[in-house]
Structure formats: structure tokens, C-alpha cells
Amino acid sequence: MNRQPKPWSVTNLDIAAPLAPHAWLRYDLVKRTMPGGVSRVLEIGCGRGGFGARLAQRYDYVGIEPDAASYAVAKERISAVGAGEVRNIASGTLGDETFDLVCAFEVLEHIENDETAVKEWASRVRPGGWLLLSVPADQYRYGTWDELAGHYRRYDPTDLTKLLANCGLTDIVVRRYGYPLGFLLEAVRNALGRRRLTRAAYSADARTAASGRTIQPGGGSPVGLVIRWGTAPFCRLQRLFPAKGTGLVVLARVSD
């Protein structure tokens, strides 16, 4: 049975665990994509816990984050919600634990061998359960921000579908999000990426570790509320253009 929402107001949540503008666009689609019948949820690479704090209100939530700095923030935010847990580990150390749904948001593009990662993540899903992922869309859009963030690639919908099918998943549905605000946000990120890449050399591992912290709002101030309500009209607007956008969300099922 799904966990009932905790007595934690939207205002408090947006202050304690704020989301960046692009993350709000993503979350708008993620929450509409979550399948029914889900109780236990694993989030791989939970970053600073923005999504995790929201998922933990409704599900039996476990988040894992290998980056120590991001983990510390995520642990504090999940603890504030009063439900769920965060572990400073990689998915390969979960043992035999399985979940109704395994999700990874903006993680797969950081992994060189994505097929191996998908298969490992799917092995954490109970038979008949679900894998839910988000990735940046369209390889031709690969830019300086992708390089700075440690992305190996972006994904075309057909290639993403083929990847999951090759890993044995079924009932694959890929959806876009982010039109039109996502295009503006991406242009800004690419401009920032060009400036940062000229100032210092970053290893791929360092870029990936830092990606969950870059241009992320801090907690404890009303800025999270400003972002939420500022992006709310664009979250509604993007629903009118489901074939356009800078990001992809995919839901797939693990066979019984």
C-alpha cells in the first residue's frame, strides 16, 4: 500500500528541499508517470534529496548517493520529512534487496557502459515492477554543459527504447518534457559551462560528483518557493507540447 502523505506543508518542503527550475519541469512529468501499486521505491543517485524528500512522503523510500557532500545534504532533507532513508553507497552494495520501483534521474548519461547499468538497476526491481529514468534528450544537443557535468551522451527516444528493450524490459513508454522553458535554461547552462571549462580542468569523475551540486538552490530560504511558483506556469504549459522538450522520462517494466 502506498504511504500516505506526511503532515509536511508544501511551503516547508520547498524551503527545506528546493528544486531547481529544470528539476521542477522534470518532476511535473515524473509524478504523472509514477505507476500504481507501488510501495517500496529505490532512487539511485539521489543527489541532494530534492526528489527524494517528495517521494518519501508517499512511498517507503530508500535513496543512495555515492558523493559524500550530496549525501550529507540529502540525509538531512529526508530526515526532515520524517520518512525514508538515504545511504552513502553505490547500487552494487545493496545485496539482495528488491523494490517495486527503481528510479534514477539524470544519472544514466554519466555512466560509460549504460547497458550494464540498466541491467544492474533492473535486477533491483521485483518481478513485475518498474524502472523509471530521466535523461537529457537528443544527442545533437550535446553541449558544453553536458561536458562540464560529465555526461557521456544524450539520448534519442528510439535509442533509449532500444537500450531498455535489449536489457529485457517491456512496456516501455518514453515521454518528453521541458518546452519551452527548458530550451532557455539549457542555453544558460551551456553559457555557464563555457566559462567554467575555460577556467579549470575537471576529470570526468569529478564532474559527475559535482553535477548534483552545481546550480542547485540551497535550503533554508524562500528561494525555493520563488522557483516553485515561478516555474508552475511552465510546468502546465509543457503538458500542451508533449512531443517537444529537452529531457526524456521513460517508464519500463521488469517481466514477471
C-alpha positions in Angstrom: 0.0 0.0 0.0 1.3 3.5 -0.8 2.5 5.6 2.1 0.1 8.4 3.0 1.5 11.9 2.7 3.2 13.2 5.8 2.0 16.3 7.6 4.7 18.4 5.9 3.5 21.5 4.2 4.4 22.4 0.6 5.8 25.6 1.9 8.2 23.9 4.3 9.2 21.3 1.8 10.1 23.9 -0.9 12.2 25.8 1.7 14.0 22.8 3.1 14.4 20.8 -0.1 14.1 23.2 -3.0 14.2 22.1 -6.6 16.0 24.0 -9.5 13.7 25.3 -12.3 14.6 22.4 -14.7 14.0 19.9 -11.9 10.5 21.2 -11.4 9.8 20.7 -15.1 11.1 17.1 -14.7 9.2 16.4 -11.5 6.0 17.6 -13.1 6.2 14.7 -15.6 7.7 12.2 -13.1 4.9 12.5 -10.7 2.4 12.0 -13.6 4.3 8.9 -14.8 4.6 7.1 -11.4 2.7 3.7 -11.8 0.1 2.5 -9.4 0.6 -0.3 -7.0 4.0 0.9 -5.9 5.0 0.8 -2.3 8.8 0.4 -1.9 11.0 2.8 -4.0 14.7 3.0 -4.6 16.3 6.1 -6.0 19.8 5.7 -7.5 22.0 8.8 -7.4 19.5 10.8 -5.3 21.8 13.8 -5.2 20.8 16.4 -2.6 17.5 14.8 -2.0 15.1 17.2 -3.7 13.1 14.4 -5.4 13.7 12.0 -2.5 12.1 14.3 0.0 8.9 14.4 -2.1 8.9 10.6 -2.8 9.5 9.8 0.8 6.2 11.4 1.7 4.3 8.9 -0.3 6.4 5.7 -0.5 8.7 3.5 1.5 11.7 5.3 0.2 15.4 4.4 0.0 17.9 6.8 -1.7 21.5 6.0 -2.4 24.2 8.6 -3.2 27.9 7.9 -3.5 29.0 11.5 -3.4 29.6 12.3 0.3 28.8 16.0 0.1 25.5 15.5 -1.7 24.7 12.5 0.6 25.0 14.7 3.7 22.5 17.2 2.3 20.1 14.5 1.2 20.2 12.8 4.6 19.3 16.0 6.3 16.4 16.7 4.0 15.0 13.2 4.1 15.3 13.2 7.9 13.3 16.5 8.0 10.4 14.8 6.1 10.4 12.2 8.8 10.3 9.2 6.5 12.6 7.2 4.2 16.4 6.8 4.4 19.5 7.7 2.5 22.7 5.6 2.2 26.1 6.7 1.2 26.7 3.7 -1.1 26.6 2.6 -4.7 23.9 0.3 -6.0 26.2 -2.6 -6.3 26.3 -2.9 -2.5 22.6 -3.3 -1.9 22.8 -7.0 -1.5 19.6 -8.9 -2.3 17.2 -6.0 -1.7 14.5 -5.5 -4.3 11.9 -2.8 -4.8 8.6 -2.1 -6.5 10.1 0.7 -8.5 13.7 1.8 -9.1 14.3 5.3 -10.4 17.4 7.2 -11.5 17.0 10.9 -12.5 19.8 12.4 -14.6 22.2 9.5 -13.8 22.4 7.2 -16.8 24.1 9.7 -19.0 27.0 9.8 -16.5 27.8 6.1 -16.9 30.1 5.0 -19.7 28.5 1.5 -20.0 24.9 2.3 -19.8 23.6 -1.1 -20.7 25.4 -2.7 -17.8 24.0 0.0 -15.5 20.4 -0.6 -16.7 20.7 -4.4 -16.2 22.1 -3.9 -12.7 19.3 -1.5 -11.8 16.6 -3.7 -13.3 18.0 -6.6 -11.1 16.9 -4.5 -8.1 13.3 -4.5 -9.3 10.9 -7.2 -8.1 9.3 -9.3 -10.9 6.5 -7.2 -12.5 7.9 -4.0 -11.0 9.1 -0.8 -12.7 12.2 1.1 -13.8 11.7 4.9 -14.1 14.5 7.0 -15.6 15.1 10.6 -16.8 17.9 11.6 -19.2 18.8 14.6 -21.3 17.2 14.4 -24.8 18.8 14.3 -28.3 22.4 13.7 -28.9 22.7 16.5 -31.4 22.0 18.9 -28.5 25.1 17.7 -26.6 26.8 20.9 -25.4 29.4 22.4 -23.1 27.1 21.9 -20.0 26.9 18.2 -20.8 30.7 18.1 -21.0 31.1 20.0 -17.7 28.6 17.8 -16.0 30.4 14.6 -17.0 27.8 13.3 -19.5 28.9 10.6 -21.9 25.9 11.2 -24.1 22.4 12.4 -24.5 19.6 10.1 -25.7 17.3 10.0 -28.7 13.9 8.4 -27.8 14.4 5.5 -30.3 17.9 4.7 -28.9 16.6 4.8 -25.3 13.8 2.4 -26.2 16.2 0.1 -27.9 18.6 0.1 -24.9 15.9 -0.8 -22.4 14.5 -3.5 -24.7 17.9 -5.0 -25.1 18.1 -5.2 -21.3 14.9 -7.3 -21.2 12.5 -4.6 -20.2 9.0 -4.3 -21.6 6.0 -1.9 -21.7 8.5 0.9 -22.5 7.0 4.4 -22.7 9.2 7.4 -23.4 7.9 11.0 -22.9 9.4 14.4 -23.4 9.3 17.4 -21.1 10.7 20.9 -20.9 9.1 23.0 -23.7 9.6 25.9 -23.9 11.4 26.9 -20.7 13.9 24.0 -20.9 15.4 25.4 -24.1 16.2 28.7 -22.4 17.6 27.0 -19.3 19.8 24.8 -21.4 21.2 27.9 -23.3 22.0 29.5 -19.9 23.7 26.3 -18.7 25.8 26.0 -21.8 26.9 29.6 -21.5 28.0 28.9 -17.9 29.6 25.7 -18.9 31.8 27.5 -21.5 33.0 29.9 -18.8 33.8 27.2 -16.3 35.5 24.8 -18.7 38.0 27.6 -19.6 38.9 28.2 -16.0 39.8 24.8 -14.8 40.3 21.2 -16.0 37.9 18.7 -14.4 38.2 14.9 -14.5 35.1 13.0 -15.7 34.7 11.6 -12.2 35.0 15.0 -10.6 32.5 16.5 -13.0 30.0 13.7 -12.3 30.4 14.0 -8.5 29.9 17.8 -8.6 27.0 17.7 -11.1 24.4 17.1 -8.4 25.6 20.3 -6.6 26.0 22.7 -9.5 23.5 25.5 -9.8 21.3 23.8 -7.1 19.4 26.1 -4.7 20.3 25.8 -1.1 17.8 25.1 1.6 16.6 27.3 4.4 15.4 30.4 2.4 12.3 31.4 0.5 14.2 31.0 -2.8 12.6 27.5 -3.2 9.2 29.0 -3.1 10.0 31.6 -5.7 11.4 28.9 -8.0 8.3 26.7 -7.5 5.7 29.3 -8.3 7.8 30.9 -11.0 8.1 27.6 -12.9 4.5 26.5 -12.2 3.0 28.1 -15.3 5.7 26.4 -17.5 5.0 23.0 -15.9 1.4 23.4 -17.0 2.4 24.8 -20.4 4.8 21.9 -21.2 1.9 19.5 -21.0 0.4 21.1 -24.1 3.6 20.2 -26.1 4.4 16.5 -25.2 6.4 16.0 -28.4 8.8 18.8 -27.6 11.4 19.4 -24.9 15.0 19.0 -23.8 14.5 16.0 -21.5 13.1 12.5 -21.5 11.3 10.4 -18.9 11.0 6.7 -19.5 9.0 4.1 -17.7 9.6 0.4 -18.3 8.5 -2.9 -16.7 10.6 -5.8 -15.5 9.0 -9.1 -16.6 7.3 -11.4 -14.1 
